[in-house]
């Protein structure tokens, strides 16, 4: 044990363990992505709980797009995420190379 009470794994920071090179920090990036995905799913779950416990809110969201937009913005989620959920392995609210390919969204198709 390090310093008497702390576990041995807390001796070193991520920077100490890796050399700071992108290949060395891939595991940390994966952990960060997993945390972000858990957080996003938690916000979707919370928004769904609010809708299910508030009488008439589902109808209001369906009828008034401005209130719906404000509701989704409050939870930092999209309407699609609210209704369909957040798929595993895709981070929808961050446009990264993993989830967004500009060539696939091109308007000019051959």
BAFI-3210 file (N, C-alpha, C; in Angstrom, 3 decimals, decimal comma, padded with zeros to 6 digits):
// residues 110
n [1|2|3|4|5|6|7|8|9|10|11|12|13|14|15|16|17|18|19|20|21|22|23|24|25|26|27|28|29|30|31|32|33|34|35|36|37|38|39|40|41|42|43|44|45|46|47|48|49|50|51|52|53|54|55|56|57|58|59|60|61|62|63|64|65|66|67|68|69|70|71|72|73|74|75|76|77|78|79|80|81|82|83|84|85|86|87|88|89|90|91|92|93|94|95|96|97|98|99|100|101|102|103|104|105|106|107|108|109|110]
n.u [000,843|000,410|001,438|000,245|-002,761|-003,993|-004,953|-002,733|-003,036|-003,657|-001,383|-000,178|-000,836|-002,831|-001,270|001,274|001,381|001,090|002,916|002,005|001,543|-000,666|-001,325|-000,760|-002,666|-005,067|-006,646|-007,529|-009,036|-011,075|-012,259|-013,165|-015,007|-016,848|-017,752|-018,967|-021,007|-022,515|-023,357|-024,900|-026,936|-028,051|-029,121|-031,114|-032,715|-033,574|-035,014|-037,094|-038,280|-039,264|-041,195|-042,924|-043,917|-045,177|-048,219|-049,751|-047,527|-046,267|-048,083|-047,955|-045,296|-045,477|-047,252|-046,360|-043,665|-041,761|-041,744|-041,033|-038,444|-037,137|-037,429|-035,916|-033,429|-032,929|-032,170|-030,014|-030,160|-031,206|-034,251|-034,541|-032,840|-034,292|-036,706|-035,846|-033,653|-030,164|-027,799|-025,396|-021,898|-021,906|-021,506|-023,688|-024,154|-021,737|-019,778|-017,739|-015,033|-015,716|-018,505|-019,479|-019,261|-018,239|-018,274|-020,215|-022,504|-022,804|-024,391|-024,289|-024,567|-023,221]
n.v [-001,185|002,235|005,139|004,306|004,296|004,592|002,860|000,901|001,483|004,170|005,621|006,701|009,120|009,400|010,669|010,085|007,343|006,995|008,013|010,287|010,218|009,785|007,041|005,784|006,794|005,722|003,887|005,457|007,312|005,622|004,986|007,532|008,007|006,001|006,921|009,288|008,274|006,859|009,041|010,460|008,574|008,518|011,110|010,924|008,963|010,301|012,435|010,993|009,966|012,300|013,040|010,855|011,150|013,591|014,930|015,184|016,153|014,707|014,956|017,718|018,022|016,727|018,364|021,065|022,397|024,283|024,281|021,644|021,664|023,309|021,705|019,384|020,596|021,388|019,037|018,442|016,733|015,096|015,046|012,631|010,975|010,964|009,625|007,253|006,288|005,818|004,496|001,848|002,409|004,591|007,987|010,340|013,062|014,340|015,291|013,236|011,484|008,858|008,715|010,342|010,897|012,950|012,534|010,595|012,019|013,671|015,799|015,559|012,941|010,284]
n.w [000,000|-000,666|000,943|003,263|003,554|001,037|-001,973|-004,055|-006,762|-006,942|-006,800|-009,047|-011,548|-014,567|-016,436|-015,466|-015,884|-018,640|-021,578|-022,608|-025,265|-028,080|-028,665|-026,280|-024,557|-025,282|-023,868|-021,726|-023,168|-024,043|-021,593|-020,874|-022,914|-022,307|-019,823|-020,655|-022,289|-020,378|-018,836|-020,705|-021,243|-018,697|-018,524|-020,495|-019,363|-017,049|-018,189|-019,414|-017,115|-015,939|-017,823|-017,609|-015,047|-014,986|-015,562|-018,704|-020,020|-022,073|-024,174|-024,538|-025,388|-027,828|-029,199|-029,121|-030,516|-029,717|-026,920|-026,593|-027,686|-025,820|-023,541|-024,245|-024,535|-021,931|-020,720|-022,240|-024,480|-027,530|-029,478|-030,812|-029,317|-026,947|-027,634|-028,914|-027,562|-026,594|-028,629|-028,159|-028,223|-029,911|-029,957|-030,018|-029,584|-029,831|-032,476|-033,687|-035,309|-035,134|-035,057|-037,045|-040,394|-042,801|-045,528|-045,891|-045,479|-047,572|-049,945|-052,627|-054,565|-056,559]
ca.u [000,000|001,137|001,084|-000,504|-004,182|-004,443|-004,606|-001,530|-003,352|-003,810|-000,071|000,211|-001,900|-002,855|-000,116|002,461|001,336|001,297|003,944|001,339|001,341|-002,044|-001,499|-000,703|-003,842|-006,268|-007,475|-008,168|-010,064|-012,199|-012,949|-013,852|-016,153|-017,813|-018,370|-019,844|-022,166|-023,328|-023,958|-025,938|-028,049|-028,678|-029,950|-032,288|-033,554|-034,163|-036,026|-038,238|-038,942|-040,010|-042,375|-043,861|-044,516|-045,849|-049,442|-049,935|-046,280|-046,016|-048,932|-047,410|-044,090|-045,880|-048,025|-045,675|-042,263|-040,873|-041,609|-040,283|-037,035|-036,625|-037,357|-034,754|-032,220|-032,706|-031,466|-028,893|-030,385|-031,999|-035,562|-034,310|-032,304|-035,372|-037,682|-035,262|-032,558|-028,789|-027,191|-024,066|-020,752|-022,018|-021,715|-024,470|-024,137|-020,424|-019,460|-016,376|-014,806|-016,345|-019,947|-019,865|-018,382|-018,759|-018,506|-021,462|-023,607|-022,703|-025,649|-024,080|-024,287|-023,050]
ca.v [000,000|003,487|006,131|003,707|004,041|004,617|001,668|001,045|002,015|005,623|006,248|007,386|009,706|008,909|011,257|009,341|005,997|007,078|008,970|011,435|009,998|009,363|005,591|005,393|007,248|005,157|003,298|006,564|007,830|004,689|005,178|008,813|007,805|005,203|007,824|010,209|007,507|006,635|010,317|010,742|007,666|008,974|012,285|010,442|008,266|011,327|013,140|010,086|009,895|013,543|012,961|009,850|011,573|014,877|014,732|016,000|016,645|014,004|015,591|019,062|017,869|016,347|019,426|022,365|022,126|025,194|023,749|020,396|022,017|023,781|020,550|018,565|021,384|021,380|017,799|018,331|015,547|015,389|014,396|011,245|010,261|010,802|008,627|005,995|005,878|006,064|003,212|001,574|002,606|005,796|009,214|011,097|014,507|014,870|014,902|012,723|010,671|007,559|008,745|011,243|010,872|014,015|012,023|009,850|012,969|014,541|015,947|015,219|011,510|009,919]
ca.w [000,000|-000,798|001,954|004,342|003,408|-000,351|-002,749|-004,876|-008,086|-006,921|-006,695|-010,271|-012,361|-015,946|-017,113|-015,037|-016,444|-020,089|-021,974|-023,189|-026,688|-028,349|-028,588|-024,877|-023,823|-025,897|-022,820|-021,019|-024,061|-024,004|-020,309|-020,932|-023,794|-021,554|-018,833|-021,376|-022,716|-019,174|-018,478|-021,700|-020,973|-017,456|-018,823|-021,226|-018,392|-016,197|-018,976|-019,548|-015,810|-015,765|-018,687|-017,109|-013,773|-015,150|-016,346|-019,897|-020,606|-023,339|-025,184|-024,777|-026,202|-029,183|-029,834|-029,159|-030,802|-028,987|-025,557|-026,713|-027,880|-024,528|-022,656|-024,621|-024,261|-020,487|-020,393|-023,192|-025,303|-028,722|-029,504|-031,235|-028,159|-025,978|-028,066|-029,363|-026,695|-027,034|-028,992|-027,612|-029,104|-030,724|-029,205|-030,982|-029,415|-030,187|-033,842|-033,767|-036,499|-034,933|-035,257|-038,114|-041,554|-043,659|-046,876|-045,919|-045,416|-048,735|-050,670|-054,032|-054,714|-057,968]
c.u [000,882|000,594|000,159|-001,941|-004,664|-004,090|-003,432|-001,829|-003,477|-002,477|000,249|-001,004|-001,838|-001,647|001,170|002,533|001,631|002,401|003,331|001,104|-000,081|-002,264|-001,516|-001,972|-005,142|-007,202|-008,203|-009,266|-011,296|-012,972|-013,732|-015,098|-017,248|-018,515|-019,352|-021,127|-023,087|-024,053|-025,108|-027,160|-028,777|-029,572|-031,216|-033,248|-034,263|-035,263|-037,269|-039,001|-039,775|-041,288|-043,395|-044,535|-045,253|-047,040|-049,503|-048,664|-045,981|-046,837|-048,427|-046,166|-044,436|-046,555|-047,247|-044,170|-041,321|-040,678|-040,816|-038,788|-036,410|-036,477|-036,130|-033,443|-031,897|-031,915|-030,272|-028,968|-031,145|-033,333|-035,418|-033,770|-033,399|-036,297|-037,067|-034,136|-031,205|-028,150|-025,784|-022,993|-020,820|-022,299|-022,393|-024,311|-022,759|-020,081|-017,997|-016,237|-015,443|-017,817|-020,378|-018,821|-018,944|-019,022|-019,825|-022,685|-023,592|-024,036|-025,508|-023,654|-024,132|-024,215]
c.v [001,240|004,484|005,559|003,352|003,973|003,324|001,949|001,669|003,529|006,352|007,135|007,954|009,100|009,443|010,520|007,970|006,009|008,076|010,225|011,304|009,484|007,857|005,116|005,771|006,713|004,566|004,374|007,193|006,938|004,815|006,475|008,708|007,006|006,051|008,764|009,501|007,219|007,906|010,661|009,864|008,045|010,178|011,894|009,771|009,261|012,084|012,276|009,963|011,146|013,510|011,977|010,264|012,903|014,700|015,705|016,468|015,974|014,623|016,987|018,986|017,530|017,496|020,725|022,147|023,050|024,720|022,447|020,684|022,505|022,632|019,701|019,300|021,395|020,144|017,542|017,025|015,979|014,656|012,918|010,419|010,003|009,657|007,277|005,477|006,174|004,721|003,064|001,839|003,843|006,969|010,201|012,598|015,128|014,376|014,497|011,872|009,301|007,589|009,596|011,198|011,870|013,523|011,263|010,761|013,941|014,604|015,601|013,768|011,183|009,091]
c.w [000,000|000,212|003,023|004,027|001,960|-001,065|-003,676|-006,226|-008,101|-006,785|-007,875|-010,979|-013,761|-016,700|-016,740|-015,699|-017,935|-020,386|-022,574|-024,672|-026,929|-028,232|-027,137|-024,114|-024,421|-024,850|-022,024|-021,874|-024,066|-022,700|-020,298|-021,805|-023,084|-020,494|-019,503|-021,815|-021,538|-018,766|-019,424|-021,473|-019,693|-017,676|-019,574|-020,254|-017,474|-016,939|-019,156|-018,235|-015,552|-016,593|-018,124|-015,806|-013,865|-016,090|-017,518|-020,575|-021,940|-024,464|-025,532|-025,656|-027,640|-029,916|-030,025|-029,319|-030,036|-027,547|-025,567|-026,853|-026,576|-023,536|-022,966|-024,327|-022,764|-020,063|-021,310|-023,980|-026,545|-028,633|-029,878|-030,069|-027,129|-026,375|-028,388|-028,468|-027,314|-027,367|-028,406|-028,655|-029,965|-029,808|-030,136|-030,813|-029,595|-031,570|-033,913|-035,013|-036,363|-035,315|-036,445|-039,220|-042,551|-045,074|-046,970|-045,890|-046,597|-049,492|-052,153|-054,128|-056,185|-058,479]
res [x|x|x|x|x|x|x|x|x|x|x|x|x|x|x|x|x|x|x|x|x|x|x|x|x|x|x|x|x|x|x|x|x|x|x|x|x|x|x|x|x|x|x|x|x|x|x|x|x|x|x|x|x|x|x|x|x|x|x|x|x|x|x|x|x|x|x|x|x|x|x|x|x|x|x|x|x|x|x|x|x|x|x|x|x|x|x|x|x|x|x|x|x|x|x|x|x|x|x|x|x|x|x|x|x|x|x|x|x|x]
***
